[in-house]
Amino acid sequence: MLKPLGLSILIATIALPTGSQAQQAARTADLRYCAQLSELYIRYVGRSERGPSAPVKPDVNGGVALAKCHEGDAATSIPILERKLVNAGFTLPPRG
């Protein structure tokens, strides 16, 4: 018969990989969503309506969010990109 401490260690050992896998899956989903938002932002918001060769006033916050997303920092970039897209009148894609 396992003592309470031994049982706790056994449960923690079994549950740890599952929790780690869930975190990795959530991170992958966030990065995928961040990439979708980045693509929409670059295509529709980050360019001038007059065409790609027209001078565009740079949006520093949008540029930082794109760079952070590219670096894998979805937690920082997703809220910024969501706000930029919503402010531009876009409906956000489904998350997850």
mmCIF file as gemmi writes it, N, C-alpha and C atoms, coordinates in Angstrom:
data_model
loop_
_atom_site.group_PDB
_atom_site.id
_atom_site.type_symbol
_atom_site.label_atom_id
_atom_site.label_alt_id
_atom_site.label_comp_id
_atom_site.label_asym_id
_atom_site.label_entity_id
_atom_site.label_seq_id
_atom_site.pdbx_PDB_ins_code
_atom_site.Cartn_x
_atom_site.Cartn_y
_atom_site.Cartn_z
_atom_site.occupancy
_atom_site.B_iso_or_equiv
_atom_site.pdbx_formal_charge
_atom_site.auth_seq_id
_atom_site.auth_asym_id
_atom_site.pdbx_PDB_model_num
ATOM 1 N N . MET Axp A 1 ? 0.847 -1.181 0 1 0 ? 1 A 1
ATOM 2 C CA . MET Axp A 1 ? 0 0 0 1 0 ? 1 A 1
ATOM 3 C C . MET Axp A 1 ? 0.893 1.245 0 1 0 ? 1 A 1
ATOM 4 N N . LEU Axp A 2 ? 0.563 2.215 -0.835 1 0 ? 2 A 1
ATOM 5 C CA . LEU Axp A 2 ? 1.343 3.448 -0.91 1 0 ? 2 A 1
ATOM 6 C C . LEU Axp A 2 ? 0.943 4.401 0.197 1 0 ? 2 A 1
ATOM 7 N N . LYS Axp A 3 ? 1.96 5.03 0.758 1 0 ? 3 A 1
ATOM 8 C CA . LYS Axp A 3 ? 1.698 6.061 1.756 1 0 ? 3 A 1
ATOM 9 C C . LYS Axp A 3 ? 1.293 7.332 1.024 1 0 ? 3 A 1
ATOM 10 N N . PRO Axp A 4 ? 0.653 8.281 1.713 1 0 ? 4 A 1
ATOM 11 C CA . PRO Axp A 4 ? 0.182 9.505 1.052 1 0 ? 4 A 1
ATOM 12 C C . PRO Axp A 4 ? 1.281 10.239 0.291 1 0 ? 4 A 1
ATOM 13 N N . LEU Axp A 5 ? 2.485 10.325 0.838 1 0 ? 5 A 1
ATOM 14 C CA . LEU Axp A 5 ? 3.568 11.031 0.149 1 0 ? 5 A 1
ATOM 15 C C . LEU Axp A 5 ? 3.955 10.292 -1.123 1 0 ? 5 A 1
ATOM 16 N N . GLY Axp A 6 ? 4.057 8.974 -1.031 1 0 ? 6 A 1
ATOM 17 C CA . GLY Axp A 6 ? 4.396 8.172 -2.203 1 0 ? 6 A 1
ATOM 18 C C . GLY Axp A 6 ? 3.333 8.272 -3.282 1 0 ? 6 A 1
ATOM 19 N N . LEU Axp A 7 ? 2.08 8.289 -2.885 1 0 ? 7 A 1
ATOM 20 C CA . LEU Axp A 7 ? 0.977 8.423 -3.825 1 0 ? 7 A 1
ATOM 21 C C . LEU Axp A 7 ? 1.013 9.797 -4.503 1 0 ? 7 A 1
ATOM 22 N N . SER Axp A 8 ? 1.313 10.834 -3.714 1 0 ? 8 A 1
ATOM 23 C CA . SER Axp A 8 ? 1.407 12.188 -4.279 1 0 ? 8 A 1
ATOM 24 C C . SER Axp A 8 ? 2.517 12.278 -5.314 1 0 ? 8 A 1
ATOM 25 N N . ILE Axp A 9 ? 3.65 11.69 -5.016 1 0 ? 9 A 1
ATOM 26 C CA . ILE Axp A 9 ? 4.778 11.71 -5.955 1 0 ? 9 A 1
ATOM 27 C C . ILE Axp A 9 ? 4.42 10.945 -7.227 1 0 ? 9 A 1
ATOM 28 N N . LEU Axp A 10 ? 3.775 9.819 -7.075 1 0 ? 10 A 1
ATOM 29 C CA . LEU Axp A 10 ? 3.365 9.029 -8.232 1 0 ? 10 A 1
ATOM 30 C C . LEU Axp A 10 ? 2.393 9.809 -9.115 1 0 ? 10 A 1
ATOM 31 N N . ILE Axp A 11 ? 1.418 10.461 -8.518 1 0 ? 11 A 1
ATOM 32 C CA . ILE Axp A 11 ? 0.438 11.246 -9.278 1 0 ? 11 A 1
ATOM 33 C C . ILE Axp A 11 ? 1.119 12.416 -9.976 1 0 ? 11 A 1
ATOM 34 N N . ALA Axp A 12 ? 2.019 13.09 -9.271 1 0 ? 12 A 1
ATOM 35 C CA . ALA Axp A 12 ? 2.733 14.222 -9.872 1 0 ? 12 A 1
ATOM 36 C C . ALA Axp A 12 ? 3.59 13.765 -11.048 1 0 ? 12 A 1
ATOM 37 N N . THR Axp A 13 ? 4.22 12.619 -10.911 1 0 ? 13 A 1
ATOM 38 C CA . THR Axp A 13 ? 5.073 12.094 -11.982 1 0 ? 13 A 1
ATOM 39 C C . THR Axp A 13 ? 4.249 11.75 -13.22 1 0 ? 13 A 1
ATOM 40 N N . ILE Axp A 14 ? 3.085 11.216 -13.023 1 0 ? 14 A 1
ATOM 41 C CA . ILE Axp A 14 ? 2.227 10.855 -14.147 1 0 ? 14 A 1
ATOM 42 C C . ILE Axp A 14 ? 1.601 12.094 -14.779 1 0 ? 14 A 1
ATOM 43 N N . ALA Axp A 15 ? 1.19 13.053 -13.977 1 0 ? 15 A 1
ATOM 44 C CA . ALA Axp A 15 ? 0.487 14.24 -14.478 1 0 ? 15 A 1
ATOM 45 C C . ALA Axp A 15 ? 1.422 15.257 -15.107 1 0 ? 15 A 1
ATOM 46 N N . LEU Axp A 16 ? 2.687 15.285 -14.723 1 0 ? 16 A 1
ATOM 47 C CA . LEU Axp A 16 ? 3.619 16.294 -15.213 1 0 ? 16 A 1
ATOM 48 C C . LEU Axp A 16 ? 3.757 16.298 -16.73 1 0 ? 16 A 1
ATOM 49 N N . PRO Axp A 17 ? 4.003 15.18 -17.378 1 0 ? 17 A 1
ATOM 50 C CA . PRO Axp A 17 ? 4.112 15.238 -18.839 1 0 ? 17 A 1
ATOM 51 C C . PRO Axp A 17 ? 2.83 15.716 -19.511 1 0 ? 17 A 1
ATOM 52 N N . THR Axp A 18 ? 1.673 15.364 -18.981 1 0 ? 18 A 1
ATOM 53 C CA . THR Axp A 18 ? 0.413 15.796 -19.562 1 0 ? 18 A 1
ATOM 54 C C . THR Axp A 18 ? 0.27 17.303 -19.477 1 0 ? 18 A 1
ATOM 55 N N . GLY Axp A 19 ? 0.603 17.888 -18.342 1 0 ? 19 A 1
ATOM 56 C CA . GLY Axp A 19 ? 0.552 19.336 -18.182 1 0 ? 19 A 1
ATOM 57 C C . GLY Axp A 19 ? 1.529 20.022 -19.109 1 0 ? 19 A 1
ATOM 58 N N . SER Axp A 20 ? 2.701 19.463 -19.243 1 0 ? 20 A 1
ATOM 59 C CA . SER Axp A 20 ? 3.718 20.027 -20.134 1 0 ? 20 A 1
ATOM 60 C C . SER Axp A 20 ? 3.256 19.957 -21.586 1 0 ? 20 A 1
ATOM 61 N N . GLN Axp A 21 ? 2.651 18.859 -21.957 1 0 ? 21 A 1
ATOM 62 C CA . GLN Axp A 21 ? 2.143 18.71 -23.322 1 0 ? 21 A 1
ATOM 63 C C . GLN Axp A 21 ? 1.016 19.697 -23.596 1 0 ? 21 A 1
ATOM 64 N N . ALA Axp A 22 ? 0.163 19.923 -22.609 1 0 ? 22 A 1
ATOM 65 C CA . ALA Axp A 22 ? -0.937 20.875 -22.774 1 0 ? 22 A 1
ATOM 66 C C . ALA Axp A 22 ? -0.393 22.287 -22.941 1 0 ? 22 A 1
ATOM 67 N N . GLN Axp A 23 ? 0.634 22.637 -22.166 1 0 ? 23 A 1
ATOM 68 C CA . GLN Axp A 23 ? 1.241 23.963 -22.295 1 0 ? 23 A 1
ATOM 69 C C . GLN Axp A 23 ? 1.862 24.134 -23.679 1 0 ? 23 A 1
ATOM 70 N N . GLN Axp A 24 ? 2.535 23.104 -24.167 1 0 ? 24 A 1
ATOM 71 C CA . GLN Axp A 24 ? 3.157 23.175 -25.488 1 0 ? 24 A 1
ATOM 72 C C . GLN Axp A 24 ? 2.099 23.307 -26.58 1 0 ? 24 A 1
ATOM 73 N N . ALA Axp A 25 ? 0.99 22.596 -26.44 1 0 ? 25 A 1
ATOM 74 C CA . ALA Axp A 25 ? -0.084 22.69 -27.423 1 0 ? 25 A 1
ATOM 75 C C . ALA Axp A 25 ? -0.693 24.093 -27.421 1 0 ? 25 A 1
ATOM 76 N N . ALA Axp A 26 ? -0.875 24.674 -26.228 1 0 ? 26 A 1
ATOM 77 C CA . ALA Axp A 26 ? -1.43 26.027 -26.127 1 0 ? 26 A 1
ATOM 78 C C . ALA Axp A 26 ? -0.46 27.042 -26.738 1 0 ? 26 A 1
ATOM 79 N N . ARG Axp A 27 ? 0.83 26.862 -26.501 1 0 ? 27 A 1
ATOM 80 C CA . ARG Axp A 27 ? 1.831 27.771 -27.057 1 0 ? 27 A 1
ATOM 81 C C . ARG Axp A 27 ? 1.834 27.685 -28.582 1 0 ? 27 A 1
ATOM 82 N N . THR Axp A 28 ? 1.744 26.476 -29.109 1 0 ? 28 A 1
ATOM 83 C CA . THR Axp A 28 ? 1.705 26.289 -30.562 1 0 ? 28 A 1
ATOM 84 C C . THR Axp A 28 ? 0.464 26.941 -31.152 1 0 ? 28 A 1
ATOM 85 N N . ALA Axp A 29 ? -0.673 26.783 -30.494 1 0 ? 29 A 1
ATOM 86 C CA . ALA Axp A 29 ? -1.915 27.409 -30.971 1 0 ? 29 A 1
ATOM 87 C C . ALA Axp A 29 ? -1.798 28.927 -30.932 1 0 ? 29 A 1
ATOM 88 N N . ASP Axp A 30 ? -1.185 29.471 -29.88 1 0 ? 30 A 1
ATOM 89 C CA . ASP Axp A 30 ? -0.996 30.921 -29.782 1 0 ? 30 A 1
ATOM 90 C C . ASP Axp A 30 ? -0.091 31.431 -30.898 1 0 ? 30 A 1
ATOM 91 N N . LEU Axp A 31 ? 0.974 30.7 -31.193 1 0 ? 31 A 1
ATOM 92 C CA . LEU Axp A 31 ? 1.884 31.116 -32.267 1 0 ? 31 A 1
ATOM 93 C C . LEU Axp A 31 ? 1.19 31.069 -33.627 1 0 ? 31 A 1
ATOM 94 N N . ARG Axp A 32 ? 0.345 30.07 -33.825 1 0 ? 32 A 1
ATOM 95 C CA . ARG Axp A 32 ? -0.405 29.961 -35.073 1 0 ? 32 A 1
ATOM 96 C C . ARG Axp A 32 ? -1.377 31.132 -35.22 1 0 ? 32 A 1
ATOM 97 N N . TYR Axp A 33 ? -2.076 31.465 -34.145 1 0 ? 33 A 1
ATOM 98 C CA . TYR Axp A 33 ? -3.015 32.583 -34.137 1 0 ? 33 A 1
ATOM 99 C C . TYR Axp A 33 ? -2.264 33.898 -34.355 1 0 ? 33 A 1
ATOM 100 N N . CYS Axp A 34 ? -1.124 34.037 -33.719 1 0 ? 34 A 1
ATOM 101 C CA . CYS Axp A 34 ? -0.3 35.238 -33.879 1 0 ? 34 A 1
ATOM 102 C C . CYS Axp A 34 ? 0.122 35.389 -35.343 1 0 ? 34 A 1
ATOM 103 N N . ALA Axp A 35 ? 0.485 34.293 -35.974 1 0 ? 35 A 1
ATOM 104 C CA . ALA Axp A 35 ? 0.877 34.336 -37.389 1 0 ? 35 A 1
ATOM 105 C C . ALA Axp A 35 ? -0.306 34.762 -38.266 1 0 ? 35 A 1
ATOM 106 N N . GLN Axp A 36 ? -1.51 34.278 -37.951 1 0 ? 36 A 1
ATOM 107 C CA . GLN Axp A 36 ? -2.704 34.686 -38.699 1 0 ? 36 A 1
ATOM 108 C C . GLN Axp A 36 ? -2.938 36.186 -38.564 1 0 ? 36 A 1
ATOM 109 N N . LEU Axp A 37 ? -2.851 36.676 -37.332 1 0 ? 37 A 1
ATOM 110 C CA . LEU Axp A 37 ? -3.063 38.107 -37.095 1 0 ? 37 A 1
ATOM 111 C C . LEU Axp A 37 ? -1.997 38.929 -37.81 1 0 ? 37 A 1
ATOM 112 N N . SER Axp A 38 ? -0.762 38.467 -37.771 1 0 ? 38 A 1
ATOM 113 C CA . SER Axp A 38 ? 0.334 39.181 -38.439 1 0 ? 38 A 1
ATOM 114 C C . SER Axp A 38 ? 0.088 39.282 -39.934 1 0 ? 38 A 1
ATOM 115 N N . GLU Axp A 39 ? -0.347 38.174 -40.516 1 0 ? 39 A 1
ATOM 116 C CA . GLU Axp A 39 ? -0.617 38.157 -41.952 1 0 ? 39 A 1
ATOM 117 C C . GLU Axp A 39 ? -1.722 39.152 -42.309 1 0 ? 39 A 1
ATOM 118 N N . LEU Axp A 40 ? -2.801 39.149 -41.535 1 0 ? 40 A 1
ATOM 119 C CA . LEU Axp A 40 ? -3.894 40.091 -41.774 1 0 ? 40 A 1
ATOM 120 C C . LEU Axp A 40 ? -3.415 41.533 -41.602 1 0 ? 40 A 1
ATOM 121 N N . TYR Axp A 41 ? -2.644 41.778 -40.557 1 0 ? 41 A 1
ATOM 122 C CA . TYR Axp A 41 ? -2.149 43.129 -40.29 1 0 ? 41 A 1
ATOM 123 C C . TYR Axp A 41 ? -1.263 43.616 -41.439 1 0 ? 41 A 1
ATOM 124 N N . ILE Axp A 42 ? -0.334 42.778 -41.858 1 0 ? 42 A 1
ATOM 125 C CA . ILE Axp A 42 ? 0.574 43.174 -42.944 1 0 ? 42 A 1
ATOM 126 C C . ILE Axp A 42 ? -0.199 43.408 -44.231 1 0 ? 42 A 1
ATOM 127 N N . ARG Axp A 43 ? -1.129 42.513 -44.54 1 0 ? 43 A 1
ATOM 128 C CA . ARG Axp A 43 ? -1.861 42.597 -45.801 1 0 ? 43 A 1
ATOM 129 C C . ARG Axp A 43 ? -2.8 43.795 -45.869 1 0 ? 43 A 1
ATOM 130 N N . TYR Axp A 44 ? -3.512 44.073 -44.77 1 0 ? 44 A 1
ATOM 131 C CA . TYR Axp A 44 ? -4.584 45.057 -44.857 1 0 ? 44 A 1
ATOM 132 C C . TYR Axp A 44 ? -4.358 46.348 -44.058 1 0 ? 44 A 1
ATOM 133 N N . VAL Axp A 45 ? -3.658 46.284 -42.964 1 0 ? 45 A 1
ATOM 134 C CA . VAL Axp A 45 ? -3.539 47.449 -42.102 1 0 ? 45 A 1
ATOM 135 C C . VAL Axp A 45 ? -2.177 48.111 -42.219 1 0 ? 45 A 1
ATOM 136 N N . GLY Axp A 46 ? -1.148 47.336 -42.331 1 0 ? 46 A 1
ATOM 137 C CA . GLY Axp A 46 ? 0.207 47.859 -42.328 1 0 ? 46 A 1
ATOM 138 C C . GLY Axp A 46 ? 0.653 48.479 -43.634 1 0 ? 46 A 1
ATOM 139 N N . ARG Axp A 47 ? -0.197 48.507 -44.616 1 0 ? 47 A 1
ATOM 140 C CA . ARG Axp A 47 ? 0.131 49.097 -45.923 1 0 ? 47 A 1
ATOM 141 C C . ARG Axp A 47 ? -0.804 50.254 -46.222 1 0 ? 47 A 1
ATOM 142 N N . SER Axp A 48 ? -0.342 51.099 -47.084 1 0 ? 48 A 1
ATOM 143 C CA . SER Axp A 48 ? -1.159 52.23 -47.509 1 0 ? 48 A 1
ATOM 144 C C . SER Axp A 48 ? -2.204 51.754 -48.506 1 0 ? 48 A 1
ATOM 145 N N . GLU Axp A 49 ? -3.36 52.374 -48.478 1 0 ? 49 A 1
ATOM 146 C CA . GLU Axp A 49 ? -4.402 52.028 -49.445 1 0 ? 49 A 1
ATOM 147 C C . GLU Axp A 49 ? -4.028 52.483 -50.853 1 0 ? 49 A 1
ATOM 148 N N . ARG Axp A 50 ? -3.056 53.379 -50.944 1 0 ? 50 A 1
ATOM 149 C CA . ARG Axp A 50 ? -2.645 53.876 -52.258 1 0 ? 50 A 1
ATOM 150 C C . ARG Axp A 50 ? -1.668 52.945 -52.954 1 0 ? 50 A 1
ATOM 151 N N . GLY Axp A 51 ? -1.299 51.857 -52.334 1 0 ? 51 A 1
ATOM 152 C CA . GLY Axp A 51 ? -0.422 50.892 -52.963 1 0 ? 51 A 1
ATOM 153 C C . GLY Axp A 51 ? 0.866 50.69 -52.19 1 0 ? 51 A 1
ATOM 154 N N . PRO Axp A 52 ? 1.588 49.612 -52.502 1 0 ? 52 A 1
ATOM 155 C CA . PRO Axp A 52 ? 2.785 49.282 -51.745 1 0 ? 52 A 1
ATOM 156 C C . PRO Axp A 52 ? 3.943 50.271 -51.944 1 0 ? 52 A 1
ATOM 157 N N . SER Axp A 53 ? 3.935 51.033 -53.03 1 0 ? 53 A 1
ATOM 158 C CA . SER Axp A 53 ? 5.036 51.972 -53.255 1 0 ? 53 A 1
ATOM 159 C C . SER Axp A 53 ? 4.768 53.348 -52.652 1 0 ? 53 A 1
ATOM 160 N N . ALA Axp A 54 ? 3.549 53.596 -52.188 1 0 ? 54 A 1
ATOM 161 C CA . ALA Axp A 54 ? 3.217 54.887 -51.584 1 0 ? 54 A 1
ATOM 162 C C . ALA Axp A 54 ? 3.871 54.986 -50.209 1 0 ? 54 A 1
ATOM 163 N N . PRO Axp A 55 ? 4.308 56.18 -49.837 1 0 ? 55 A 1
ATOM 164 C CA . PRO Axp A 55 ? 4.916 56.321 -48.514 1 0 ? 55 A 1
ATOM 165 C C . PRO Axp A 55 ? 3.898 56.036 -47.411 1 0 ? 55 A 1
ATOM 166 N N . VAL Axp A 56 ? 4.304 55.244 -46.449 1 0 ? 56 A 1
ATOM 167 C CA . VAL Axp A 56 ? 3.416 54.842 -45.357 1 0 ? 56 A 1
ATOM 168 C C . VAL Axp A 56 ? 4.003 55.366 -44.055 1 0 ? 56 A 1
ATOM 169 N N . LYS Axp A 57 ? 3.183 55.988 -43.26 1 0 ? 57 A 1
ATOM 170 C CA . LYS Axp A 57 ? 3.626 56.426 -41.948 1 0 ? 57 A 1
ATOM 171 C C . LYS Axp A 57 ? 3.778 55.165 -41.094 1 0 ? 57 A 1
ATOM 172 N N . PRO Axp A 58 ? 4.986 54.887 -40.617 1 0 ? 58 A 1
ATOM 173 C CA . PRO Axp A 58 ? 5.179 53.633 -39.879 1 0 ? 58 A 1
ATOM 174 C C . PRO Axp A 58 ? 4.43 53.625 -38.549 1 0 ? 58 A 1
ATOM 175 N N . ASP Axp A 59 ? 3.898 52.48 -38.207 1 0 ? 59 A 1
ATOM 176 C CA . ASP Axp A 59 ? 3.231 52.266 -36.933 1 0 ? 59 A 1
ATOM 177 C C . ASP Axp A 59 ? 4.202 51.47 -36.063 1 0 ? 59 A 1
ATOM 178 N N . VAL Axp A 60 ? 4.836 52.151 -35.124 1 0 ? 60 A 1
ATOM 179 C CA . VAL Axp A 60 ? 5.866 51.52 -34.305 1 0 ? 60 A 1
ATOM 180 C C . VAL Axp A 60 ? 5.303 50.353 -33.497 1 0 ? 60 A 1
ATOM 181 N N . ASN Axp A 61 ? 4.15 50.552 -32.885 1 0 ? 61 A 1
ATOM 182 C CA . ASN Axp A 61 ? 3.557 49.477 -32.076 1 0 ? 61 A 1
ATOM 183 C C . ASN Axp A 61 ? 3.234 48.25 -32.918 1 0 ? 61 A 1
ATOM 184 N N . GLY Axp A 62 ? 2.695 48.474 -34.112 1 0 ? 62 A 1
ATOM 185 C CA . GLY Axp A 62 ? 2.407 47.352 -35.003 1 0 ? 62 A 1
ATOM 186 C C . GLY Axp A 62 ? 3.684 46.638 -35.415 1 0 ? 62 A 1
ATOM 187 N N . GLY Axp A 63 ? 4.722 47.397 -35.705 1 0 ? 63 A 1
ATOM 188 C CA . GLY Axp A 63 ? 6.005 46.799 -36.086 1 0 ? 63 A 1
ATOM 189 C C . GLY Axp A 63 ? 6.62 45.987 -34.961 1 0 ? 63 A 1
ATOM 190 N N . VAL Axp A 64 ? 6.525 46.504 -33.743 1 0 ? 64 A 1
ATOM 191 C CA . VAL Axp A 64 ? 7.045 45.771 -32.585 1 0 ? 64 A 1
ATOM 192 C C . VAL Axp A 64 ? 6.254 44.477 -32.391 1 0 ? 64 A 1
ATOM 193 N N . ALA Axp A 65 ? 4.939 44.558 -32.529 1 0 ? 65 A 1
ATOM 194 C CA . ALA Axp A 65 ? 4.103 43.364 -32.372 1 0 ? 65 A 1
ATOM 195 C C . ALA Axp A 65 ? 4.446 42.309 -33.422 1 0 ? 65 A 1
ATOM 196 N N . LEU Axp A 66 ? 4.686 42.735 -34.654 1 0 ? 66 A 1
ATOM 197 C CA . LEU Axp A 66 ? 5.072 41.79 -35.706 1 0 ? 66 A 1
ATOM 198 C C . LEU Axp A 66 ? 6.407 41.136 -35.38 1 0 ? 66 A 1
ATOM 199 N N . ALA Axp A 67 ? 7.361 41.939 -34.913 1 0 ? 67 A 1
ATOM 200 C CA . ALA Axp A 67 ? 8.684 41.398 -34.576 1 0 ? 67 A 1
ATOM 201 C C . ALA Axp A 67 ? 8.593 40.424 -33.408 1 0 ? 67 A 1
ATOM 202 N N . LYS Axp A 68 ? 7.818 40.779 -32.388 1 0 ? 68 A 1
ATOM 203 C CA . LYS Axp A 68 ? 7.66 39.897 -31.227 1 0 ? 68 A 1
ATOM 204 C C . LYS Axp A 68 ? 6.997 38.58 -31.627 1 0 ? 68 A 1
ATOM 205 N N . CYS Axp A 69 ? 6.023 38.651 -32.502 1 0 ? 69 A 1
ATOM 206 C CA . CYS Axp A 69 ? 5.367 37.437 -32.975 1 0 ? 69 A 1
ATOM 207 C C . CYS Axp A 69 ? 6.364 36.561 -33.725 1 0 ? 69 A 1
ATOM 208 N N . HIS Axp A 70 ? 7.158 37.178 -34.563 1 0 ? 70 A 1
ATOM 209 C CA . HIS Axp A 70 ? 8.167 36.438 -35.328 1 0 ? 70 A 1
ATOM 210 C C . HIS Axp A 70 ? 9.195 35.786 -34.399 1 0 ? 70 A 1
ATOM 211 N N . GLU Axp A 71 ? 9.483 36.439 -33.267 1 0 ? 71 A 1
ATOM 212 C CA . GLU Axp A 71 ? 10.435 35.894 -32.288 1 0 ? 71 A 1
ATOM 213 C C . GLU Axp A 71 ? 9.812 34.811 -31.416 1 0 ? 71 A 1
ATOM 214 N N . GLY Axp A 72 ? 8.49 34.639 -31.509 1 0 ? 72 A 1
ATOM 215 C CA . GLY Axp A 72 ? 7.817 33.615 -30.712 1 0 ? 72 A 1
ATOM 216 C C . GLY Axp A 72 ? 7.173 34.136 -29.444 1 0 ? 72 A 1
ATOM 217 N N . ASP Axp A 73 ? 7.09 35.456 -29.293 1 0 ? 73 A 1
ATOM 218 C CA . ASP Axp A 73 ? 6.467 36.064 -28.112 1 0 ? 73 A 1
ATOM 219 C C . ASP Axp A 73 ? 5.018 36.429 -28.426 1 0 ? 73 A 1
ATOM 220 N N . ALA Axp A 74 ? 4.186 35.405 -28.518 1 0 ? 74 A 1
ATOM 221 C CA . ALA Axp A 74 ? 2.783 35.61 -28.875 1 0 ? 74 A 1
ATOM 222 C C . ALA Axp A 74 ? 2.027 36.362 -27.787 1 0 ? 74 A 1
ATOM 223 N N . ALA Axp A 75 ? 2.39 36.151 -26.53 1 0 ? 75 A 1
ATOM 224 C CA . ALA Axp A 75 ? 1.672 36.797 -25.428 1 0 ? 75 A 1
ATOM 225 C C . ALA Axp A 75 ? 1.748 38.319 -25.502 1 0 ? 75 A 1
ATOM 226 N N . THR Axp A 76 ? 2.86 38.837 -25.986 1 0 ? 76 A 1
ATOM 227 C CA . THR Axp A 76 ? 3.015 40.284 -26.119 1 0 ? 76 A 1
ATOM 228 C C . THR Axp A 76 ? 2.332 40.802 -27.378 1 0 ? 76 A 1
ATOM 229 N N . SER Axp A 77 ? 2.468 40.085 -28.467 1 0 ? 77 A 1
ATOM 230 C CA . SER Axp A 77 ? 2.013 40.606 -29.751 1 0 ? 77 A 1
ATOM 231 C C . SER Axp A 77 ? 0.526 40.421 -30.026 1 0 ? 77 A 1
ATOM 232 N N . ILE Axp A 78 ? -0.079 39.364 -29.55 1 0 ? 78 A 1
ATOM 233 C CA . ILE Axp A 78 ? -1.498 39.107 -29.862 1 0 ? 78 A 1
ATOM 234 C C . ILE Axp A 78 ? -2.408 40.261 -29.445 1 0 ? 78 A 1
ATOM 235 N N . PRO Axp A 79 ? -2.324 40.766 -28.211 1 0 ? 79 A 1
ATOM 236 C CA . PRO Axp A 79 ? -3.241 41.862 -27.844 1 0 ? 79 A 1
ATOM 237 C C . PRO Axp A 79 ? -3.058 43.118 -28.71 1 0 ? 79 A 1
ATOM 238 N N . ILE Axp A 80 ? -1.825 43.417 -29.067 1 0 ? 80 A 1
ATOM 239 C CA . ILE Axp A 80 ? -1.569 44.603 -29.9 1 0 ? 80 A 1
ATOM 240 C C . ILE Axp A 80 ? -2.151 44.411 -31.289 1 0 ? 80 A 1
ATOM 241 N N . LEU Axp A 81 ? -1.878 43.264 -31.9 1 0 ? 81 A 1
ATOM 242 C CA . LEU Axp A 81 ? -2.39 43.012 -33.247 1 0 ? 81 A 1
ATOM 243 C C . LEU Axp A 81 ? -3.912 42.937 -33.266 1 0 ? 81 A 1
ATOM 244 N N . GLU Axp A 82 ? -4.5 42.315 -32.243 1 0 ? 82 A 1
ATOM 245 C CA . GLU Axp A 82 ? -5.966 42.264 -32.165 1 0 ? 82 A 1
ATOM 246 C C . GLU Axp A 82 ? -6.537 43.682 -32.119 1 0 ? 82 A 1
ATOM 247 N N . ARG Axp A 83 ? -5.968 44.526 -31.274 1 0 ? 83 A 1
ATOM 248 C CA . ARG Axp A 83 ? -6.46 45.901 -31.142 1 0 ? 83 A 1
ATOM 249 C C . ARG Axp A 83 ? -6.313 46.663 -32.458 1 0 ? 83 A 1
ATOM 250 N N . LYS Axp A 84 ? -5.171 46.511 -33.137 1 0 ? 84 A 1
ATOM 251 C CA . LYS Axp A 84 ? -4.952 47.211 -34.402 1 0 ? 84 A 1
ATOM 252 C C . LYS Axp A 84 ? -5.972 46.766 -35.452 1 0 ? 84 A 1
ATOM 253 N N . LEU Axp A 85 ? -6.236 45.478 -35.524 1 0 ? 85 A 1
ATOM 254 C CA . LEU Axp A 85 ? -7.183 44.957 -36.509 1 0 ? 85 A 1
ATOM 255 C C . LEU Axp A 85 ? -8.613 45.384 -36.192 1 0 ? 85 A 1
ATOM 256 N N . VAL Axp A 86 ? -9.011 45.301 -34.929 1 0 ? 86 A 1
ATOM 257 C CA . VAL Axp A 86 ? -10.368 45.71 -34.537 1 0 ? 86 A 1
ATOM 258 C C . VAL Axp A 86 ? -10.556 47.202 -34.802 1 0 ? 86 A 1
ATOM 259 N N . ASN Axp A 87 ? -9.543 48.015 -34.466 1 0 ? 87 A 1
ATOM 260 C CA . ASN Axp A 87 ? -9.636 49.457 -34.715 1 0 ? 87 A 1
ATOM 261 C C . ASN Axp A 87 ? -9.733 49.783 -36.201 1 0 ? 87 A 1
ATOM 262 N N . ALA Axp A 88 ? -9.208 48.898 -37.032 1 0 ? 88 A 1
ATOM 263 C CA . ALA Axp A 88 ? -9.276 49.089 -38.485 1 0 ? 88 A 1
ATOM 264 C C . ALA Axp A 88 ? -10.572 48.519 -39.063 1 0 ? 88 A 1
ATOM 265 N N . GLY Axp A 89 ? -11.444 47.961 -38.206 1 0 ? 89 A 1
ATOM 266 C CA . GLY Axp A 89 ? -12.742 47.483 -38.655 1 0 ? 89 A 1
ATOM 267 C C . GLY Axp A 89 ? -12.787 46.013 -39.042 1 0 ? 89 A 1
ATOM 268 N N . PHE Axp A 90 ? -11.785 45.247 -38.662 1 0 ? 90 A 1
ATOM 269 C CA . PHE Axp A 90 ? -11.752 43.838 -39.02 1 0 ? 90 A 1
ATOM 270 C C . PHE Axp A 90 ? -12.384 42.985 -37.934 1 0 ? 90 A 1
ATOM 271 N N . THR Axp A 91 ? -12.981 41.874 -38.351 1 0 ? 91 A 1
ATOM 272 C CA . THR Axp A 91 ? -13.447 40.853 -37.423 1 0 ? 91 A 1
ATOM 273 C C . THR Axp A 91 ? -12.293 39.884 -37.249 1 0 ? 91 A 1
ATOM 274 N N . LEU Axp A 92 ? -11.979 39.575 -36.017 1 0 ? 92 A 1
ATOM 275 C CA . LEU Axp A 92 ? -10.836 38.709 -35.747 1 0 ? 92 A 1
ATOM 276 C C . LEU Axp A 92 ? -11.148 37.268 -36.138 1 0 ? 92 A 1
ATOM 277 N N . PRO Axp A 93 ? -10.128 36.541 -36.617 1 0 ? 93 A 1
ATOM 278 C CA . PRO Axp A 93 ? -10.347 35.131 -36.941 1 0 ? 93 A 1
ATOM 279 C C . PRO Axp A 93 ? -10.572 34.332 -35.655 1 0 ? 93 A 1
ATOM 280 N N . PRO Axp A 94 ? -11.202 33.176 -35.76 1 0 ? 94 A 1
ATOM 281 C CA . PRO Axp A 94 ? -11.413 32.363 -34.555 1 0 ? 94 A 1
ATOM 282 C C . PRO Axp A 94 ? -10.065 31.94 -33.964 1 0 ? 94 A 1
ATOM 283 N N . ARG Axp A 95 ? -10.014 31.933 -32.655 1 0 ? 95 A 1
ATOM 284 C CA . ARG Axp A 95 ? -8.768 31.567 -31.98 1 0 ? 95 A 1
ATOM 285 C C . ARG Axp A 95 ? -8.846 30.103 -31.545 1 0 ? 95 A 1
ATOM 286 N N . GLY Axp A 96 ? -7.832 29.34 -31.957 1 0 ? 96 A 1
ATOM 287 C CA . GLY Axp A 96 ? -7.765 27.939 -31.527 1 0 ? 96 A 1
ATOM 288 C C . GLY Axp A 96 ? -8.388 27.061 -32.46 1 0 ? 96 A 1
